[in-house]
Amino acid sequence: MVLYSLDADYVFLCDGDLRKVSHPKKKKRLHLAPTAHACPELTALYESGRLLDSDVRKALAPYQTVAAD
């Protein structure tokens, strides 16, 4: 999941697949742990108002794991 936006108590997360940019998941800040990963390409697209679900999926692709049967 990618941090899409935040306010005082909540963060909004999206993955471009199940959670679209247009309808992010709302989570309380205290339930999340920060990571050192950053994606400046997504930040630039978000700030310009051009962030698409496909951009989020591409950015998350290297971090996806394949489930073992």
TIKETOR-650547 format. One record per atom (N, C-alpha, C, O, CB): residue number from 1; atom name; x, y, z. Coordinates in steps of 0.02 Angstrom, whole numbers. Glycine has a CB too. Example, Ala and Ser with C-alpha at 12.3 -4.5 7.8 and 13.67 -1.06 7.14 Angstrom:
REM TIKETOR-650547
<1 N <660 -284 390>>,
<1 CA <615 -225 390>>,
<1 C <660 -165 390>>,
<1 O <712 -166 423>>,
<1 CB <565 -224 452>>,
<2 N <642 -112 354>>,
<2 CA <684 -53 357>>,
<2 C <645 2 394>>,
<2 O <670 57 402>>,
<2 CB <704 -30 286>>,
This chain:
REM TIKETOR-650547
<1 N <42 -59 0>>,
<1 CA <0 0 0>>,
<1 C <44 62 0>>,
<1 O <100 62 25>>,
<1 CB <-48 0 61>>,
<2 N <18 114 -27>>,
<2 CA <53 178 -33>>,
<2 C <13 230 7>>,
<2 O <-48 232 3>>,
<2 CB <61 201 -107>>,
<3 N <48 271 44>>,
<3 CA <16 326 80>>,
<3 C <-7 376 28>>,
<3 O <33 404 -9>>,
<3 CB <65 359 131>>,
<4 N <-72 387 25>>,
<4 CA <-101 433 -24>>,
<4 C <-109 503 5>>,
<4 O <-89 552 -27>>,
<4 CB <-168 407 -48>>,
<5 N <-136 508 64>>,
<5 CA <-143 572 97>>,
<5 C <-151 560 172>>,
<5 O <-157 503 194>>,
<5 CB <-204 613 69>>,
<6 N <-151 614 211>>,
<6 CA <-158 608 282>>,
<6 C <-189 669 312>>,
<6 O <-189 723 282>>,
<6 CB <-91 594 315>>,
<7 N <-218 661 371>>,
<7 CA <-243 717 410>>,
<7 C <-220 708 482>>,
<7 O <-174 668 493>>,
<7 CB <-322 723 405>>,
<8 N <-249 741 529>>,
<8 CA <-225 741 598>>,
<8 C <-226 671 629>>,
<8 O <-178 653 664>>,
<8 CB <-267 787 640>>,
<9 N <-277 632 618>>,
<9 CA <-284 566 650>>,
<9 C <-280 507 603>>,
<9 O <-269 450 626>>,
<9 CB <-348 564 686>>,
<10 N <-289 517 538>>,
<10 CA <-295 462 491>>,
<10 C <-246 469 433>>,
<10 O <-223 524 417>>,
<10 CB <-366 457 465>>,
<11 N <-230 412 403>>,
<11 CA <-195 410 339>>,
<11 C <-240 375 289>>,
<11 O <-283 336 308>>,
<11 CB <-125 374 346>>,
<12 N <-229 389 226>>,
<12 CA <-268 359 173>>,
<12 C <-220 322 127>>,
<12 O <-172 351 102>>,
<12 CB <-310 413 134>>,
<13 N <-233 257 117>>,
<13 CA <-189 213 81>>,
<13 C <-221 188 17>>,
<13 O <-282 178 15>>,
<13 CB <-167 155 125>>,
<14 N <-181 178 -34>>,
<14 CA <-207 149 -96>>,
<14 C <-155 100 -124>>,
<14 O <-95 106 -109>>,
<14 CB <-224 204 -148>>,
<15 N <-178 53 -165>>,
<15 CA <-133 6 -198>>,
<15 C <-143 5 -273>>,
<15 O <-108 -31 -308>>,
<15 CB <-142 -64 -169>>,
<16 N <-190 43 -299>>,
<16 CA <-203 47 -371>>,
<16 C <-242 -12 -397>>,
<16 O <-259 -13 -456>>,
<16 CB <-138 52 -407>>,
<17 N <-256 -62 -356>>,
<17 CA <-292 -121 -378>>,
<17 C <-357 -128 -339>>,
<17 O <-411 -111 -364>>,
<17 CB <-248 -184 -369>>,
<18 N <-353 -152 -278>>,
<18 CA <-414 -158 -237>>,
<18 C <-434 -92 -206>>,
<18 O <-493 -77 -200>>,
<18 CB <-403 -210 -181>>,
<19 N <-385 -53 -188>>,
<19 CA <-397 14 -160>>,
<19 C <-373 65 -211>>,
<19 O <-313 77 -218>>,
<19 CB <-362 24 -91>>,
<20 N <-420 95 -246>>,
<20 CA <-405 142 -299>>,
<20 C <-386 210 -270>>,
<20 O <-401 226 -213>>,
<20 CB <-464 149 -347>>,
<21 N <-354 251 -311>>,
<21 CA <-336 319 -292>>,
<21 C <-399 359 -277>>,
<21 O <-399 402 -233>>,
<21 CB <-295 354 -348>>,
<22 N <-452 344 -312>>,
<22 CA <-515 380 -302>>,
<22 C <-552 360 -238>>,
<22 O <-597 395 -216>>,
<22 CB <-561 370 -361>>,
<23 N <-533 302 -209>>,
<23 CA <-567 278 -149>>,
<23 C <-516 243 -103>>,
<23 O <-519 182 -95>>,
<23 CB <-624 228 -168>>,
<24 N <-470 282 -72>>,
<24 CA <-419 252 -30>>,
<24 C <-446 226 36>>,
<24 O <-500 245 58>>,
<24 CB <-364 302 -17>>,
<25 N <-408 181 67>>,
<25 CA <-426 152 132>>,
<25 C <-406 199 188>>,
<25 O <-350 225 188>>,
<25 CB <-393 83 142>>,
<26 N <-451 210 234>>,
<26 CA <-440 255 290>>,
<26 C <-416 213 350>>,
<26 O <-450 167 371>>,
<26 CB <-504 295 308>>,
<27 N <-357 230 378>>,
<27 CA <-329 195 435>>,
<27 C <-307 245 488>>,
<27 O <-285 300 471>>,
<27 CB <-270 149 414>>,
<28 N <-311 226 551>>,
<28 CA <-285 268 604>>,
<28 C <-209 267 602>>,
<28 O <-179 215 591>>,
<28 CB <-311 246 674>>,
<29 N <-178 325 613>>,
<29 CA <-105 330 611>>,
<29 C <-71 282 659>>,
<29 O <-19 254 642>>,
<29 CB <-85 401 627>>,
<30 N <-98 272 718>>,
<30 CA <-65 232 768>>,
<30 C <-62 158 750>>,
<30 O <-26 120 782>>,
<30 CB <-99 240 834>>,
<31 N <-100 136 699>>,
<31 CA <-99 66 679>>,
<31 C <-47 51 625>>,
<31 O <-41 -6 603>>,
<31 CB <-167 46 653>>,
<32 N <-9 101 605>>,
<32 CA <40 93 551>>,
<32 C <110 105 577>>,
<32 O <121 143 624>>,
<32 CB <24 140 493>>,
<33 N <158 73 545>>,
<33 CA <228 84 561>>,
<33 C <261 114 499>>,
<33 O <251 90 444>>,
<33 CB <263 17 582>>,
<34 N <300 167 508>>,
<34 CA <333 198 450>>,
<34 C <389 154 422>>,
<34 O <418 113 458>>,
<34 CB <362 267 470>>,
<35 N <402 162 358>>,
<35 CA <457 127 326>>,
<35 C <503 179 294>>,
<35 O <486 238 289>>,
<35 CB <431 76 272>>,
<36 N <561 157 273>>,
<36 CA <610 202 243>>,
<36 C <602 208 167>>,
<36 O <641 242 135>>,
<36 CB <680 179 259>>,
<37 N <552 175 139>>,
<37 CA <541 176 67>>,
<37 C <506 241 46>>,
<37 O <459 263 78>>,
<37 CB <501 115 45>>,
<38 N <531 269 -7>>,
<38 CA <500 330 -35>>,
<38 C <499 323 -111>>,
<38 O <542 290 -140>>,
<38 CB <539 394 -13>>,
<39 N <451 354 -142>>,
<39 CA <445 352 -215>>,
<39 C <433 423 -240>>,
<39 O <376 446 -244>>,
<39 CB <387 305 -237>>,
<40 N <487 459 -257>>,
<40 CA <480 529 -278>>,
<40 C <438 537 -342>>,
<40 O <408 589 -352>>,
<40 CB <548 559 -289>>,
<41 N <436 484 -384>>,
<41 CA <396 489 -445>>,
<41 C <322 495 -428>>,
<41 O <286 535 -458>>,
<41 CB <407 428 -490>>,
<42 N <299 455 -379>>,
<42 CA <229 458 -359>>,
<42 C <214 525 -324>>,
<42 O <160 553 -334>>,
<42 CB <212 400 -312>>,
<43 N <260 549 -285>>,
<43 CA <251 613 -251>>,
<43 C <241 669 -302>>,
<43 O <197 711 -295>>,
<43 CB <310 629 -206>>,
<44 N <283 669 -354>>,
<44 CA <278 720 -406>>,
<44 C <211 716 -443>>,
<44 O <180 767 -456>>,
<44 CB <336 713 -456>>,
<45 N <189 655 -458>>,
<45 CA <125 647 -492>>,
<45 C <67 668 -448>>,
<45 O <19 700 -471>>,
<45 CB <115 574 -514>>,
<46 N <70 651 -384>>,
<46 CA <18 670 -337>>,
<46 C <13 746 -331>>,
<46 O <-42 774 -333>>,
<46 CB <30 640 -268>>,
<47 N <70 779 -325>>,
<47 CA <70 852 -317>>,
<47 C <45 887 -379>>,
<47 O <16 942 -375>>,
<47 CB <140 876 -300>>,
<48 N <55 857 -438>>,
<48 CA <31 888 -500>>,
<48 C <-42 869 -514>>,
<48 O <-72 895 -561>>,
<48 CB <76 867 -558>>,
<49 N <-70 823 -474>>,
<49 CA <-140 803 -484>>,
<49 C <-149 752 -539>>,
<49 O <-204 743 -564>>,
<49 CB <-182 862 -500>>,
<50 N <-94 717 -558>>,
<50 CA <-98 669 -613>>,
<50 C <-84 597 -592>>,
<50 O <-67 556 -634>>,
<50 CB <-50 688 -667>>,
<51 N <-91 581 -528>>,
<51 CA <-78 514 -504>>,
<51 C <-134 467 -525>>,
<51 O <-192 480 -511>>,
<51 CB <-70 514 -428>>,
<52 N <-115 412 -557>>,
<52 CA <-163 362 -581>>,
<52 C <-151 296 -545>>,
<52 O <-98 284 -517>>,
<52 CB <-157 352 -657>>,
<53 N <-202 253 -546>>,
<53 CA <-196 187 -516>>,
<53 C <-139 147 -548>>,
<53 O <-104 111 -513>>,
<53 CB <-262 149 -522>>,
<54 N <-130 154 -612>>,
<54 CA <-77 117 -647>>,
<54 C <-8 139 -622>>,
<54 O <38 99 -619>>,
<54 CB <-82 127 -723>>,
<55 N <0 203 -605>>,
<55 CA <64 227 -578>>,
<55 C <79 195 -511>>,
<55 O <136 176 -497>>,
<55 CB <63 305 -571>>,
<56 N <28 188 -470>>,
<56 CA <36 157 -404>>,
<56 C <54 84 -412>>,
<56 O <98 59 -377>>,
<56 CB <-28 166 -361>>,
<57 N <19 49 -457>>,
<57 CA <33 -23 -468>>,
<57 C <105 -33 -492>>,
<57 O <139 -79 -469>>,
<57 CB <-16 -52 -519>>,
<58 N <128 10 -538>>,
<58 CA <198 5 -563>>,
<58 C <248 16 -507>>,
<58 O <299 -19 -504>>,
<58 CB <210 55 -619>>,
<59 N <235 64 -464>>,
<59 CA <281 80 -409>>,
<59 C <284 23 -358>>,
<59 O <336 11 -329>>,
<59 CB <260 145 -375>>,
<60 N <228 -11 -348>>,
<60 CA <225 -66 -299>>,
<60 C <248 -133 -327>>,
<60 O <261 -179 -288>>,
<60 CB <155 -72 -273>>,
<61 N <253 -140 -392>>,
<61 CA <269 -204 -424>>,
<61 C <333 -236 -397>>,
<61 O <333 -296 -385>>,
<61 CB <276 -194 -498>>,
<62 N <388 -199 -387>>,
<62 CA <449 -232 -360>>,
<62 C <441 -259 -290>>,
<62 O <481 -302 -269>>,
<62 CB <506 -183 -361>>,
<63 N <392 -237 -253>>,
<63 CA <382 -258 -184>>,
<63 C <331 -314 -177>>,
<63 O <321 -340 -122>>,
<63 CB <361 -199 -143>>,
<64 N <299 -333 -232>>,
<64 CA <248 -385 -229>>,
<64 C <281 -453 -223>>,
<64 O <332 -466 -256>>,
<64 CB <203 -382 -292>>,
<65 N <254 -496 -183>>,
<65 CA <279 -564 -176>>,
<65 C <228 -612 -204>>,
<65 O <167 -599 -202>>,
<65 CB <294 -580 -101>>,
<66 N <251 -667 -230>>,
<66 CA <208 -718 -257>>,
<66 C <191 -766 -201>>,
<66 O <235 -791 -167>>,
<66 CB <241 -755 -317>>,
<67 N <127 -780 -192>>,
<67 CA <105 -826 -139>>,
<67 C <121 -897 -159>>,
<67 O <109 -918 -216>>,
<67 CB <29 -818 -127>>,
<68 N <149 -935 -113>>,
<68 CA <164 -1005 -125>>,
<68 C <102 -1047 -117>>,
<68 O <59 -1033 -75>>,
<68 CB <220 -1030 -78>>,
<69 N <97 -1099 -157>>,
<69 CA <38 -1143 -153>>,
<69 C <44 -1191 -95>>,
<69 O <0 -1232 -84>>,
<69 CB <29 -1182 -217>>,
